[in-house]
Amino acid sequence: MKLGLFGINMNACSDPDTSLRVAQAAEAAGFESLWTGEHVVLPDPQLAPSPLPPQYPLLDPAVTLAFLAGHTRTIKLGTGIIILPQRNPLVLAKELASVDVISKGRLIFGLGVGYLKPEFDALGVSFEHKGARAIDYLLAMQAIWSQAQPQYAGRFVSYNAIQAQPQPIQQPVPIVIGGHTPAAFRRTVAHAHGWYGFALDLPATERCLAGLAEAARTVERPAALGPLEISITPAAALDAALAQRYIAAGVHRLIPFPRLKTSDELVAYVEQTARACL
């Protein structure tokens, strides 16, 4: 089992000293990866389905991961997730390629399509066709990351006669798609190396795995993507027994989210979780 840590850019970890201390503790303890979350803006006052109060602090994922890349050596750096339809795909491609280069090839690009309409409205981005736009943007990013003479012509983005160097060290950058809907499962099967389910208990995880299996029966999966890697942030506190139950269900990576308030608490959590689960 791979063990990740969610929330390295938020709450207590929005303080860079805390984020750095926790990241280095996780690497030393044997964690495989660190994961950021994203909301560019939050509605004020909080409105459903917003998961967070408006004052909740979140650092930008690419900035955070670049900072931590310079102070770690081996731990992978994941975005869990970036809301891709809200972003300019070429600007984001530059940011994430830079993270991969600075980290010497440790980026995992996790993406989703978003669900919080006030956030889209504030950014001046259409809430319609989020899924189609996300995949168009992803393909455009992969082209500029990999082609010698990058060009792309899609429904929402087109370009040619440009360069954006340096390209990522990893060829390809690992792609993880989040979301708990049939459409998200189909996108994952067709375009991603892995799938990420957030805040799921075991029954919900099993339902999602069944949904992914159903999608695999109807959507062609490119052979180059390989077997689908399953990542889960558990809904409950993680211990060795629960970890084994997720593994038995077919999960490859667990990414717990400790909702703790101090650096000392977070470091203790990292060390205790590694001892219990690794």
N, C-alpha and C positions, 0 to 999 in steps of 0.2 A: 504494500500500500504506500502511496505517496501522501505526504502530509503537507498541506499548505496553511497559510495564515491569512485570513481576510481582515481588511480594515486598516491597512498600514498607512493610509492617507487621511484618516478621519478620526473624529472625536479626540481622545487623548493623543493619538498619533498625528493629529494635525500640528502638534508641536514638533519641530524637526529633531530636537534632541531626544524626545521620547521615541519617535519613529526610528531614528538611527539605532538607539539602544535596543529596541525590540527586534529590529531587523537583524542586527548582529547576534543577538541571543538566539533567534530562530535558526540562523545559519549554523551557529556553534552547536545547537541541540540536535541538528540533523533534519530540520524541516527542508522540504524540497523546493518550496515556492512561497512568495509573498504576493498578496493580491490587493489591488485598490478597488474602490467603488466609485461611482460617479453620479452626481447631479450638478449640472452647471449652475442652476438656480433652483430655489425651493419656493413654493407659494407661501405668501405671508398675508393673512393667517393660514395655518396649515389646513389643507382641504383634502379629503379623500379623493384618490387613493394615495396621496403623498405619504411615504412611510416615515418622514422625519419632520421635526419642528423646524421652522424657518431659520433659527439661529444655529442649527447643527453645523459644525465646521467640517468642510471637506476640501483638501488640497487637490489641485489638478493632478490626474493620474500620471501623465508623462513627466511633469516636473518632479513629482515625488519619486518615481522610479529611476529617473536619471540621477537624482541626488543619492539614492540608496545604492545605485550601481557603482558609484565611486567609492563606496565604503564597505562593499561586500565583494566576494570573490566567486562564489559558485551558485548561490541560491538563485532560482529562476524568478522572474519579475512579470507578474500577470496583471492584466486589466480585467476586472471582474464585476461589471463590464463597462465598456465605453458605449454610450448611446449613439450609434453610428449615424442614423439619419439626421441628427442635429449638427453634425460636423461637416466642414469642408474636407472632402476626402484627400485632396493633395496636401493640404496643410497638415492634416493628421498623419498622412503617410510620412511626411518629413519628420514630424515629431517622434513617431514610433520607430522609424528607421534609425534616428539618432540614438534613441534608447538602446536599440539592439547593438549598435556600433560601440557606444560607450560601455555597455555591459559585456562586450565581447561575446554576443550571441546568446543572451539569456531571456529575451522577450517572449512572452506568450500573449497574443492579442485576442482577448475576449471581447465580444461585442454583443449587443442586443439592439432591439428596435425601439425601446421606450414605451411608456404607458401613461406619462404624466402630461396631459394636454397643456396646463398652464406653463409648464417649462418650455414646450415647443412654441407657444404663443409669445412668450417673452423674448425668445430668440429669433422670432420672425420666420419660423420654419413650419411648413405645412405638416399637419398631423395625419394627412391622408397618404396612402401608399407607402407607409413606413417600411414594410418588409421588402417590397420591390426596390425601394431606394437604397436600403441597407445593402442588399446584395449587389446592386449596381456599383455602389461606392466601394465595397470590398473588392470586387473584380478590378476596378480602376486602380485601387491601391496595390493589389498584387501585380498588376502589369507594370506600374512604375517602379516597384520593388525588384523586378526580375528581368525585364526586357532590356536588351542592349540599345534598342531604339524605341523607347516607350511610346505606345499609342493605344488608345482605347476609344471606342464609340459605343455609348450606351444610351439608355432612355433618359437618364438624369445627368450624366456627365460624359463629356467627350474631350479628347485632347490628342495632339500629335506634335512632332517637331520640338520636343522638349527633353530636358534631362533633369534628374534630381539625384545627385550624388552626395554622399556615398549611399549605395544600396545596403540593405540589411546584411549582416554577416550570415545569418541563417537563410538558407534557400531550400525550402520555404520557411517563412515565419509560421510557427504553429498557430492555428486558428481555433478558437473555442467560441461557440455560440450559446447564448443563454436564452431562457424562456421556457414556459411550461404549457405551451399551446401546440395543437397539431401543426400549425404553420411553422412555428419555431423548430419542431422536430424535423419537418421536411427540409427546412433550410440547413439544419445541422447535418443531416445525412448527405445532402448534395454538396456541401461546401466546407465542412469543418473537420478538423482532426479530433475535436472533442466537444462535449456538451457539458454545460454547467447549470445545475439546479440549485437555487438559493433558498435557504431556510426551509428545507424539506424534512419531514419525519420519514420513517421507513415506509409506511403505506403510500405516502405521496410519491416517494422515490420509485417504488415499484410500479405505480401507475404511470409515471413518466417514462420509465424504462419500457413498459409495454407500448406506450405511445411511440417511442423511438423505433421499436421493433416493427410496429405497424407501418410507420413511415418508410422503413427500409424495404418493405414489401412492395411499395408503390413508387419509390423514388430511386433512380439509378445512382449508385455511389461510385465515384471515380476510384479506381484501384490505387492510385497514388496516395490517397488519403489514409489508407490502411485501416486497421480496426478502430472503431470509435472509442475514445477514452472518456470515461464518465467521471465527472467531478461534482461533489455535493458539499454545500454548507449545511450541516445538520441543524435541525430546528431545536434540538435539546443539547444539553451539555455533553461533551464527548468524553467517553472513557473507553477502556480497552474492550469491554464486552459489547458496547454499542458499535465501536469501530468494526469488530468482527461481524456483526450483523449486517452492516452496510457492505462490507466486502463480500459476504455470502450472497447478497442481493445483486452483485455485479458492479459495484463502485470501485474505481481505481484510485481516486484521489479524494481525500476529505479535507475541507478548507474551513475549519471552525472560525467563528467570529466571537472573540471574547469582548463583551461589552463592559470593560473595566475602565477605571478613571485615572489610574496613576501608572507611572512607569514601573514602579516596583511590582504592582499587581500584575501587570502584563508580562513582565519578565518571569515572574514566578509561574504564571499560567503556562507560558511557553515551555519552561523546563519541566513542569509537572506533566503536561500533555505529551511531550516527547518521551518521557520515562514510561508513561502508561501505554502509549500507542505504537512506538517504534521498536 
